Amino acid sequence: MGHLAERLGRLEVDARSPDGNIAARVRGRDQVGVRFASGSYRSYREPELAGQLSQLATLTWARYRREYRDIMDAHLGVRAVTEDEQDRRFAQEQARLTVRGVSPGRFVDVSSRALVRWEFALAGGTVGALSQERFLAELDAAIDDLLRDHRFQSVLLAARFYDLGVPIDAAGRAPVAGRSRDAGW
């Protein structure tokens, strides 16, 4: 498994926003970096910037999933894996997972369905209130929050379908320390 972990750790994808002014890079399992072309950050209004980020994240993660799948297929030596009915139901539920991340200052709110379709929302006045560096820190924190939520919900979902030894209640929630979607955020 060491070779597989090494290959997944080296996985790297790049993408650009539709307007070409924002670049994203995902490395390894969940290292995400975003940067703006020189002078472009202040040219955006919040709805336009949110739209560019949404399209960029959707494209970036599509590339990431494709590369990830190619590495896994090469490692397993197969293109298609036989699934039983339980695996198919799990995959259907996994495709319905909706996750969310919010930045510490509440300037950036991001949601995604199964890390396939991404939607960003920015608080009004964000571009004027935040420097580019501070905005990127808020963006990074919101994405990290979303990815944590995805990992958490994925474990709970897997625990519902497979005996992982994770204690969950009848509603599918973990009665252990962790994130609660009902905590008001």
Secondary structure, DSSP 8 states (H G I E B T S, - for coil): -HHHHHHHHH-EEEEE-TTSSEEEEEETTTEEEEEE-TT-GGG--HHHHHHHHHHHHHHHHHHHHHHHHHHHHHHHT-SS----HHHHHHHHHHHT-EEEEE-TTSSEEEEEETTTEEEEEE-TTHHHHS-HHHHHHHHHHHHHHHHHHHHHHHHHHHHHHS-------TTS---SSS--TTS--
